[in-house]
Amino acid sequence: MKTHLLRFSLLFVGFTAAQTLYAASPTLDKIKSSGAITMGVRESSIPMSYTTGDSRFDGYHVEICRMILSGIKDKLKLGTLRINYQPVTSQNRVPLMQNGTIDIECGTTTNNVARAKDVGFANTLYVEEVRIAVKANSGINSISQLAGKKVATTTGTTSVQLLRKHEKANGINFDEVFGKDHADSFLLLESGRADAFVMDGSILAGNIANSKNPKDYKIVGEVLSTEPIAIMVPKNDPEFKAAVNEAIAKIVKNGNMPKLWNKWFLSPIPPKNIVVGLELSPATKNAWANPNDKPAEDYQKK
């Protein structure tokens, strides 16, 4: 009799612990009860997160997120998990995470101290270098040659601030012009309404590769900043963040990261079979080997 009671008690404790795990995480609880999750994605952040047409989305971070969600589906013992894709912009991505419109954001968001006050970040799987793109015949090769020029960037990003703070930008005056998204910003450069476009190197390379004449453009100048680009999660849900990082650890351990890099940065990608041609950086490789969610400010410390 006592043995049966003990077994029942252990079963009850185990069941209660499982309930507590999910109840403590609003996001996991919502996923479990609805069988669905909403993923924030970008429309023109090639090859990280972009649309391939017909309301379909793909990219390096999007595929990683799908792998993460597959792991979470198994963790929650769900037969299926429906992914709803919600396009976001540089301006609205943080508010949409805060108000619960999206549950996870798989785009090109820099993990920094300011944003960490409002949202959470998973462990970094991509470290970016902020650079400058210009037309190949522009004669511009460095920051010092931007004096009196028009520099494009995307509304809601930090790239121009980084440019202004660079030591070689002292005394260099230029005008800012803004695109509503990265494709719009590149169009400013393409159409001659801007002399340069400052942004994450992967986005610059992706837009150049996707342009009508890629040879008409080049990435030049000094590296403005080295920044961790991370998957964004809700701020006050450590259990969900832990589940995401657990899935990331398995992806890395299984040797998937070099394959994903080769697929999205060094091979033809849909829908136009362009090749971005961005080699794996030591900083990104180090992030895979040493899991962390350090903000951009830590990367700037000498």
Residue, then its C-alpha position, 0 to 999 in steps of 0.5 A: m500500500k505504501t509503495h503504491l502511495l509513493r509511486f502516486s506521489l512521485l507521479f503527481v510531483g512529476f506532473t506538477a513540475a511539468q505544469t509549473l515549467y509551462a505555466a512559468s513561461p507565457t510563450l511556451d504555454k501559449i504555444k502548447s495551448s494553441g499549437a501555433i507560434t508567430m515568427g517575426v521575419r524581414e522582407s528584404s534582409i537577404p540572406m538572413s531573413y527575406t521573402t521569396g514571394d507568395s508570402r513565403f519567407d526563408g533565410y539563414h536566421v529563418e531556417i535556424c528558427r524553424m529548427i529551433l521551433s522543431g525542437i520546442k515542438d518535440k519538447l512540448k510533445l506536440g504532434t504539429l506546430r503551425i508557424n505564422y510568419q509576420p513581416v516586421t520592420s526595423q521600426n516596429r520589431v521591438p514593439l511587436m515583440q513587447n505587445g505579443t504580436i510576435d513570439i520570436e523574431c528571426g531577422t537582423t536585430t543587433n543585441n545591444v544594451a538599449r534593446a535588452k531593456d525591452v526584449g530578450f536575445a538568444n545566444t548569438l549565431y551570427v556576428e556582423e560587420v557594419r560597412i559602407a556600399v557605394k557604386a563602383n565608379s563613385g571614387i569613394n573608398s573610405i569614410s573620409q570621402l563621404a564629406g558633403k555626400k548623401v548617406a542612406t540607411t534604414t529607419g530604425t537602425t543604428s548604422v549612421q550613428l556608428l558611422r558618425k562615432h567612428e574616429k575617421a568621421n571626425g569633421i566629416n559632414f554628410d546628409e542622411v537619407f532614410g529608406k523604410d526597409h533595406a530594399d528601399s535604402f538600397l534603391l536610394l543608392e541605386s537611383g543616385r539619390a544617395d552616394a552610399f548605403v551604410m548597413d550590416g555587411s550581409i545586407l549590403a552583400g545580399n542587396i548587391a547580389n540581388s541587384k540588376n548589375p552586381k558589378d556596379y557596386k562595391i563594399v568599401g571603407e573601414v569596419l564601422s562596428t562588429e555586432p552580434i545579430a541575434i534571435m529576439v525573444p520576449k523580455n520576461d520569459p526566461e524559460f522560453k529563452a532557455a528552451v530556445n538556447e537549448a535547441i540552439a545548442k543541439i543545432v551547433k552540436n550536431g554540426n549544422m552551422p557550417k552547412l547552414w553558412n555554406k547554404w545561405f552565404l556561399s551557394p545559390i539561394p532562392p528565388k533568383n539563385i544569387v550567391v551572396g559570397l560572404e565568407l565565414s568570419p572568425a567572430t561568427k565561428n567563435a560565437w558558435a564555439n562559445p555560446n553567449d548572449k553578450p550585447a554589442e557593447d561587449y564586442q566594442k571593448k578593447 
